Amino acid sequence: MALHRLTTVTIGVPNVAETAAYYRDFGLAPVGENRFATVDGGEQLRLVHAPTRRLVELGIGAADPDDLDRTAASLARLGRPHGLAGGVLTADDPGTGVRVRLAVADPIERAAEPTPVYNGPGRTPRVDARAAAVERTGPVRPRKLGHIVLGSTDQEASRRFFTDGLGFKVSDEVPGIAAFLRCSTDHHNVLVQPAPVPYLHHSSWEVDDVDEVGRGAHRMLDGHPERHVWGLGRHHIGSNFFWYLKDPAGNFSEYYSDLDCVVDEAVWKPEVFTDMRALYDWGPPVPPSFLEPDDLAALMTGAHSA
């Protein structure tokens, strides 16, 4: 695949300092003024001021300069305006208003790590010792930015922009509701869903395992119950464990682990989902605010007055 990962997100919020403090608590490492890094991905989050919360820019990594030329040609065939200069390709998604920035970037490379040892029925590989996960005391540190979910006023146009224009692949979909799109071996890197106004639904950050999902969320909620949105649970589409929290601007942020990995295009078969598996296999009931954020009316008013 010519494109191979998300590199950065630039999120606009009205309360930059307060939101920056939240992402420090979330486990992202400050690397400059309102800029944050993950363990493996380097600098991956930038916060800027905006009248209402929104995703301003999405960075995507390409393998080499030829990939930028091919993507520019695809955008031209699609009739989408774009610019290519200085090794950077930029284009705007018509449904979400997000500026996409493509540039050559190194892939994320990780050394092989030991598989966690789990006891189970008829197998006890760990004896006379507590599980290593319960002995963890350090802060939870997200390994990388995994995906973003966007509300689009024209979902079909957004889907064409990311697939026909940029070269993303469809992993699974819920007709008329969500298209799970990937530019890497991760099950999805972008999801677009219909909305009355463009907005960022959530950003999603990979951690090592389900214990880190739980530990991270519990630390975030200690003294801040208002941050809780939904979790702990497990999605069916993508298979990942999840816990969603809310930053002070109203954007959701997700800790996730154990996401499906698509390596062989011929083996993976995209599915169409029409039942509750589209949301989750197990977990607490889906809160109404997850499906329709509490500030959606305010976002619509802000958009109309801008």
C-alpha positions in Angstrom: 0.0 0.0 0.0 1.5 3.4 -1.1 0.2 5.1 2.1 1.1 3.4 5.3 0.0 5.2 8.4 -1.5 8.3 10.1 1.3 10.7 11.1 -0.4 13.6 12.9 -3.7 15.2 13.8 -4.2 18.9 14.3 -7.2 19.5 16.5 -8.7 23.0 16.8 -10.3 23.7 20.2 -11.5 26.9 22.0 -9.7 26.0 25.2 -6.2 25.0 24.2 -4.5 25.1 27.6 -7.2 23.0 29.3 -7.3 20.5 26.5 -3.5 20.2 26.5 -3.5 19.3 30.2 -6.0 16.5 29.4 -3.8 14.9 26.8 -0.8 15.1 29.1 -2.9 13.1 31.6 -4.0 10.8 28.8 -0.3 9.7 28.5 0.9 11.7 25.5 4.4 13.2 25.9 4.7 17.0 25.4 7.3 17.8 22.8 6.7 21.5 22.4 4.0 24.1 22.9 0.7 22.2 22.6 2.4 19.4 20.7 2.5 15.8 21.9 4.1 12.5 20.9 3.4 8.8 21.2 6.0 6.2 22.2 6.4 4.8 18.6 4.9 7.4 16.3 6.7 10.5 17.5 4.9 13.8 17.4 1.3 12.9 16.5 -1.0 15.6 18.1 -1.1 19.3 17.7 -3.6 21.6 19.4 -4.5 25.0 17.9 -7.1 27.5 18.8 -10.5 27.4 16.9 -13.9 28.9 17.8 -15.5 25.4 17.9 -13.8 22.0 18.2 -12.9 20.4 14.9 -10.2 18.4 13.1 -8.1 21.0 11.2 -5.6 18.7 9.5 -4.9 15.0 9.1 -1.3 13.9 8.3 -0.8 10.7 6.3 2.5 9.0 5.6 3.5 7.9 2.1 6.2 5.5 1.2 8.1 7.6 -1.4 7.6 10.7 -3.6 6.1 8.7 -6.5 3.2 7.9 -4.2 2.4 11.6 -4.0 2.4 12.0 -7.7 0.1 9.0 -8.1 -2.3 10.4 -5.4 -2.3 13.8 -7.1 -3.3 12.1 -10.4 -6.1 10.2 -8.6 -7.4 13.5 -7.0 -7.3 15.1 -10.4 -9.4 12.3 -12.0 -11.8 12.8 -9.1 -12.0 16.5 -9.8 -10.7 17.5 -6.3 -8.5 20.6 -6.0 -5.1 19.8 -4.5 -1.6 21.2 -4.2 1.8 19.5 -4.5 4.9 21.4 -3.6 8.0 20.9 -1.5 7.3 17.2 -1.1 3.9 17.8 0.4 0.5 17.0 -1.1 -2.5 18.8 0.3 -6.2 18.4 -0.4 -9.5 19.1 1.5 -12.2 16.5 2.1 -15.5 18.1 0.8 -17.6 16.4 3.4 -15.6 17.1 6.6 -13.7 20.2 5.6 -10.5 18.5 6.9 -7.2 19.4 5.2 -5.3 16.2 4.4 -1.5 16.5 4.3 0.5 13.7 2.6 4.2 13.5 2.9 6.9 10.8 2.8 7.3 9.4 6.3 9.2 6.5 7.9 7.1 3.5 8.8 6.6 2.6 12.5 8.9 -0.3 13.3 8.8 -2.2 16.5 10.9 -5.0 17.9 9.1 -8.2 18.7 7.9 -8.3 22.3 7.1 -11.3 24.5 3.5 -12.6 24.3 1.7 -12.0 27.6 1.3 -15.1 29.7 -2.4 -15.9 30.5 -3.7 -18.9 32.5 -6.9 -20.5 31.4 -8.9 -23.7 31.6 -6.5 -26.6 31.4 -3.4 -24.5 31.0 -1.4 -22.7 33.6 1.8 -21.5 32.0 2.1 -19.0 34.9 2.5 -20.6 38.3 3.5 -19.3 41.7 3.5 -15.8 40.4 1.0 -12.9 40.0 0.2 -11.8 36.5 2.7 -9.2 35.3 -0.1 -6.8 34.4 -1.2 -6.4 38.0 2.3 -5.3 39.0 2.4 -2.4 36.6 2.7 0.9 38.3 4.0 3.3 35.6 1.8 5.7 33.6 0.0 4.4 30.5 1.7 5.6 27.3 -0.1 5.3 24.0 2.1 3.7 21.4 0.6 5.4 18.3 -2.3 7.2 16.8 -4.5 4.5 15.3 -7.5 6.1 13.7 -9.9 9.1 13.7 -13.7 9.2 13.2 -15.3 12.1 11.5 -18.8 13.4 11.0 -19.4 14.4 7.3 -22.2 16.4 5.8 -21.6 14.3 2.6 -20.5 10.9 3.6 -20.4 9.5 0.1 -18.2 12.4 -1.1 -15.9 11.8 1.9 -15.7 8.1 1.1 -14.8 8.8 -2.5 -12.2 11.3 -1.4 -10.5 8.9 0.8 -10.8 5.8 -1.4 -10.8 7.0 -5.0 -8.8 10.1 -4.3 -6.2 9.0 -1.7 -6.2 5.3 -2.1 -7.7 4.0 1.2 -9.3 0.6 1.2 -12.7 -0.4 2.7 -12.4 -2.9 5.5 -16.0 -3.1 6.6 -19.1 -0.9 6.4 -22.5 -0.2 7.8 -24.6 1.1 4.9 -25.5 4.7 5.2 -23.9 5.0 8.6 -20.1 4.2 8.6 -17.3 3.2 6.3 -14.2 1.8 7.9 -11.3 2.8 5.8 -7.6 1.9 6.0 -4.3 3.2 4.6 -2.2 0.8 6.6 -2.4 -2.8 7.8 -4.6 -1.6 10.7 -8.3 -2.5 10.2 -9.2 1.1 10.0 -7.5 4.5 10.1 -10.4 6.7 9.1 -14.1 6.3 9.6 -16.6 8.7 8.1 -20.2 8.9 9.3 -23.1 11.2 8.2 -23.6 14.3 10.4 -25.5 17.5 10.1 -22.2 19.4 10.6 -18.6 18.4 10.2 -16.9 17.5 13.5 -14.3 15.2 15.1 -16.1 12.3 16.8 -13.0 10.8 18.3 -9.3 10.1 18.0 -8.0 6.6 18.9 -4.7 5.7 20.5 -3.2 2.2 20.7 -1.9 0.9 24.0 -0.2 -2.5 24.7 -3.1 -4.6 25.8 -6.5 -4.6 27.5 -4.9 -4.1 30.9 -3.5 -0.8 29.7 -6.9 0.2 28.3 -8.3 -0.4 31.8 -5.4 1.2 33.7 -5.4 4.2 31.5 -9.1 4.8 31.8 -9.1 4.3 35.6 -6.3 6.9 36.0 -8.1 9.4 33.8 -11.3 9.0 35.7 -9.7 9.3 39.2 -11.1 12.7 40.3 -12.6 13.3 36.8 -15.8 11.2 36.4 -17.0 13.7 33.8 -14.4 12.3 31.4 -16.1 9.0 31.1 -18.0 8.2 27.9 -18.2 4.4 27.2 -16.2 1.3 28.2 -14.8 -1.1 28.9 -16.0 -3.1 25.9 -15.0 -4.9 22.7 -16.0 -3.9 19.2 -17.0 -6.6 16.7 -15.9 -4.5 13.7 -12.1 -4.3 14.2 -12.3 -6.6 17.2 -10.5 -4.1 19.5 -11.0 -3.6 23.2 -12.1 0.0 23.8 -12.7 2.7 26.4 -13.8 6.2 25.4 -13.2 9.4 27.3 -14.0 13.0 26.6 -11.5 15.9 26.5 -12.5 19.4 27.8 -13.4 20.6 24.3 -15.9 17.8 23.8 -13.8 15.5 21.6 -13.8 11.8 22.5 -10.5 10.0 22.8 -10.2 6.2 22.8 -7.7 3.8 24.3 -7.7 0.6 22.2 -5.8 -2.6 21.9 -5.9 -5.8 19.8 -7.2 -4.3 16.6 -7.5 -6.6 13.5 -4.6 -6.5 11.1 -5.1 -6.8 7.3 -2.0 -8.0 5.5 -3.3 -10.0 2.6 -5.9 -8.2 0.6 -7.0 -11.5 -1.0 -7.7 -13.1 2.4 -9.6 -10.3 4.2 -13.2 -10.1 3.1 -15.0 -6.8 3.9 -18.4 -7.4 5.5 -21.6 -5.3 5.6 -23.2 -5.0 9.0 -26.8 -4.2 9.8 -27.2 -5.3 13.4 -25.8 -4.3 16.9 -22.5 -6.0 16.1 -21.8 -2.8 14.2 -21.3 -1.1 17.5 -19.9 -3.8 19.9 -19.9 -7.4 21.0 -20.0 -6.7 24.7 -19.7 -3.8 27.1 -22.0 -1.3 28.8 -25.1 0.0 26.9 -24.1 2.5 24.2 -24.7 6.0 25.8 -26.8 8.4 23.7 -24.0 10.9 23.8 -21.8 8.5 21.9 -24.2 8.4 19.0 -25.0 12.1 19.1 -22.6 14.2 21.1 -24.1 16.6 23.6 -22.7 19.6 21.9 -23.9 18.8 18.4 -26.6 21.5 18.4 -24.0 24.1 19.6 -21.6 22.9 16.8 -24.3 23.4 14.3 -25.1 26.9 15.6 -21.4 27.8 15.5 -21.0 26.5 12.0 -24.0 28.5 10.7 -22.8 31.7 12.3 -19.2 31.4 11.1 
